[in-house]
Protein backbone atom coordinates (compact mmCIF):
# COMPACT_ATOMS: atom_id res chain seq x y z
CA UNK A 1 0.00 0.00 0.00
CA UNK A 2 2.83 2.40 0.84
CA UNK A 3 4.46 1.72 -2.54
CA UNK A 4 1.20 2.44 -4.31
CA UNK A 5 0.81 5.70 -2.37
CA UNK A 6 4.40 6.67 -3.14
CA UNK A 7 3.92 5.84 -6.84
CA UNK A 8 0.72 7.91 -6.91
CA UNK A 9 2.51 10.85 -5.23
CA UNK A 10 5.40 10.68 -7.73
CA UNK A 11 2.97 10.55 -10.68
CA UNK A 12 1.02 13.49 -9.26
CA UNK A 13 4.21 15.52 -8.80
CA UNK A 14 5.40 14.66 -12.32
CA UNK A 15 2.05 15.71 -13.81
CA UNK A 16 2.10 18.99 -11.86
CA UNK A 17 5.63 19.79 -13.04
CA UNK A 18 4.73 19.07 -16.65
CA UNK A 19 1.62 21.26 -16.53
CA UNK A 20 3.48 24.22 -15.01
CA UNK A 21 4.97 25.02 -18.46
CA UNK A 22 1.63 26.32 -19.66
CA UNK A 23 0.54 25.52 -23.18
CA UNK A 24 -0.51 28.54 -25.17
CA UNK A 25 -3.95 28.33 -26.67
CA UNK A 26 -4.40 29.66 -30.17
CA UNK A 27 -6.98 32.15 -28.86
CA UNK A 28 -4.52 33.64 -26.33
CA UNK A 29 -1.85 34.00 -29.02
CA UNK A 30 -4.40 35.60 -31.36
CA UNK A 31 -5.52 38.05 -28.65
CA UNK A 32 -1.93 39.04 -27.90
CA UNK A 33 -1.14 39.51 -31.59
CA UNK A 34 -4.17 41.78 -31.97
CA UNK A 35 -3.35 44.00 -29.00
CA UNK A 36 0.31 44.20 -29.95
CA UNK A 37 -0.65 45.29 -33.49
CA UNK A 38 -2.98 47.89 -31.96
CA UNK A 39 -0.09 49.16 -29.82
CA UNK A 40 2.20 49.50 -32.83
CA UNK A 41 -0.62 51.16 -34.82
CA UNK A 42 -1.12 53.71 -32.02
CA UNK A 43 2.58 54.59 -32.09
CA UNK A 44 2.74 54.63 -35.91
CA UNK A 45 -0.16 57.08 -35.86
CA UNK A 46 1.47 59.15 -33.11
CA UNK A 47 -1.76 58.66 -31.15
CA UNK A 48 -0.92 59.03 -27.47
CA UNK A 49 -4.60 58.71 -26.49
CA UNK A 50 -4.94 55.29 -28.17
CA UNK A 51 -1.58 54.26 -26.72
CA UNK A 52 -2.74 55.21 -23.20
CA UNK A 53 -5.89 53.07 -23.59
CA UNK A 54 -3.81 50.01 -24.48
CA UNK A 55 -1.43 50.47 -21.53
CA UNK A 56 -1.82 49.68 -17.89
CA UNK A 57 -1.21 52.56 -15.47
CA UNK A 58 1.94 50.74 -14.34
CA UNK A 59 3.49 50.73 -17.85
CA UNK A 60 7.28 51.06 -17.83
CA UNK A 61 9.66 51.29 -20.76
CA UNK A 62 13.40 50.98 -21.18
CA UNK A 63 14.14 52.37 -24.61
CA UNK A 64 16.96 51.62 -27.00
CA UNK A 65 18.52 54.99 -26.18
CA UNK A 66 18.89 53.99 -22.52
CA UNK A 67 16.02 56.13 -21.23
CA UNK A 68 13.57 54.54 -18.77
CA UNK A 69 10.09 56.04 -18.45
CA UNK A 70 6.72 55.56 -16.81
CA UNK A 71 3.54 55.82 -18.86
CA UNK A 72 3.12 59.53 -18.09
CA UNK A 73 6.73 60.23 -19.02
CA UNK A 74 6.51 58.22 -22.25
CA UNK A 75 3.22 59.61 -23.60
CA UNK A 76 4.66 62.92 -24.95
CA UNK A 77 7.16 60.92 -27.03
CA UNK A 78 4.48 58.91 -28.82
CA UNK A 79 4.28 61.53 -31.58
CA UNK A 80 7.90 60.92 -32.64
CA UNK A 81 6.79 57.67 -34.29
CA UNK A 82 4.01 59.27 -36.38
CA UNK A 83 4.31 58.16 -39.99
CA UNK A 84 6.49 55.16 -39.23
CA UNK A 85 5.63 51.57 -39.98
CA UNK A 86 6.93 48.50 -38.20
CA UNK A 87 7.25 44.93 -39.38
CA UNK A 88 7.63 42.17 -36.83
CA UNK A 89 9.18 38.73 -37.09
CA UNK A 90 10.65 35.96 -34.95
CA UNK A 91 7.87 36.48 -32.42
CA UNK A 92 7.58 34.19 -29.43
CA UNK A 93 5.46 34.38 -26.33
CA UNK A 94 5.48 32.88 -22.88
CA UNK A 95 2.47 32.92 -20.57
CA UNK A 96 2.74 32.94 -16.78
CA UNK A 97 -0.79 32.92 -15.39
CA UNK A 98 -2.25 36.27 -16.42
CA UNK A 99 1.12 37.71 -17.55
CA UNK A 100 2.63 37.32 -21.02
CA UNK A 101 6.07 38.13 -22.37
CA UNK A 102 6.41 38.59 -26.12
CA UNK A 103 9.76 38.83 -27.85
CA UNK A 104 10.69 39.45 -31.43
CA UNK A 105 12.55 41.41 -34.06
CA UNK A 106 11.14 44.69 -35.32
CA UNK A 107 12.06 46.82 -38.30
CA UNK A 108 10.96 50.45 -38.37
CA UNK A 109 10.50 52.32 -41.63
CA UNK A 110 9.88 55.97 -42.47
CA UNK A 111 8.85 56.78 -46.03
CA UNK A 112 9.58 53.16 -46.94
CA UNK A 113 13.21 53.37 -45.76
CA UNK A 114 14.55 51.18 -42.97
CA UNK A 115 15.56 53.45 -40.09
CA UNK A 116 15.93 50.99 -37.22
CA UNK A 117 16.06 47.30 -36.47
CA UNK A 118 15.53 46.21 -32.88
CA UNK A 119 14.98 43.23 -30.64
CA UNK A 120 12.17 43.74 -28.18
CA UNK A 121 10.40 42.33 -25.18
CA UNK A 122 6.87 43.46 -24.44
CA UNK A 123 5.05 42.62 -21.23
CA UNK A 124 1.28 42.18 -21.09
CA UNK A 125 -1.01 41.51 -18.15
CA UNK A 126 -4.59 40.31 -18.40
CA UNK A 127 -6.67 42.35 -15.96
CA UNK A 128 -9.95 44.22 -16.04
CA UNK A 129 -11.07 41.84 -18.84
CA UNK A 130 -8.37 42.89 -21.30
CA UNK A 131 -4.68 42.59 -22.12
CA UNK A 132 -2.81 45.68 -20.89
CA UNK A 133 0.62 46.70 -22.16
CA UNK A 134 2.82 47.15 -19.08
CA UNK A 135 6.43 46.81 -20.19
CA UNK A 136 8.71 47.51 -23.15
CA UNK A 137 12.42 46.87 -23.63
CA UNK A 138 13.94 47.67 -27.01
CA UNK A 139 17.51 46.97 -28.04
CA UNK A 140 18.92 48.08 -31.41
CA UNK A 141 20.58 45.40 -33.52
CA UNK A 142 23.01 47.93 -34.94
CA UNK A 143 20.97 49.01 -37.95
CA UNK A 144 19.96 52.57 -37.15
CA UNK A 145 20.11 55.60 -39.36
CA UNK A 146 21.05 58.68 -37.38
CA UNK A 147 19.10 61.90 -37.74
CA UNK A 148 15.71 60.29 -38.36
CA UNK A 149 14.38 61.36 -34.97
CA UNK A 150 13.32 57.99 -33.58
CA UNK A 151 15.90 58.04 -30.81
CA UNK A 152 15.79 61.74 -30.15
CA UNK A 153 13.35 63.69 -27.96
CA UNK A 154 10.50 65.39 -29.82
CA UNK A 155 11.07 68.98 -30.87
CA UNK A 156 8.63 71.41 -29.28
C-alpha positions, -999 to +999 in steps of 0.1 A: +000+000+000+028+024+008+045+017-025+012+024-043+008+057-024+044+067-031+039+058-068+007+079-069+025+108-052+054+107-077+030+105-107+010+135-093+042+155-088+054+147-123+021+157-138+021+190-119+056+198-130+047+191-167+016+213-165+035+242-150+050+250-185+016+263-197+005+255-232-005+285-252-040+283-267-044+297-302-070+321-289-045+336-263-019+340-290-044+356-314-055+380-286-019+390-279-011+395-316-042+418-320-033+440-290+003+442-299-006+453-335-030+479-320-001+492-298+022+495-328-006+512-348-011+537-320+026+546-321+027+546-359-002+571-359+015+591-331-018+587-312-009+590-275-046+587-265-049+553-282-016+543-267-027+552-232-059+531-236-038+500-245-014+505-215-018+497-179-012+526-155+019+507-143+035+507-179+073+511-178+097+513-208+134+510-212+141+524-246+170+516-270+185+550-262+189+540-225+160+561-212+136+545-188+101+560-184+067+556-168+035+558-189+031+595-181+067+602-190+065+582-223+032+596-236+047+629-249+072+609-270+045+589-288+043+615-316+079+609-326+068+577-343+040+593-364+043+582-400+065+552-392+056+516-400+069+485-382+073+449-394+076+422-368+092+387-371+107+360-349+079+365-324+076+342-294+055+344-263+055+329-229+025+329-206+027+329-168-008+329-154-022+363-164+011+377-176+026+373-210+061+381-224+064+386-261+098+388-279+107+395-314+125+414-341+111+447-353+121+468-383+110+504-384+105+523-416+099+560-425+088+568-460+096+532-469+132+534-458+145+512-430+156+535-401+159+510-372+161+473-365+155+462-329+150+432-306+122+437-282+104+423-252+069+435-244+051+426-212+013+422-211-010+415-181-046+403-184-067+423-160-100+442-160-111+418-188-084+429-213-047+426-221-028+457-209+006+467-222+028+471-191+064+468-202+087+475-231+124+469-236+139+477-270+175+470-280+189+481-314+206+454-335+230+479-349+210+490-380+200+526-371+201+556-394+210+587-374+191+619-377+157+603-384+144+614-350+133+580-336+159+580-308+158+617-302+134+637-280+105+654-298+111+690-309+086+714-293 
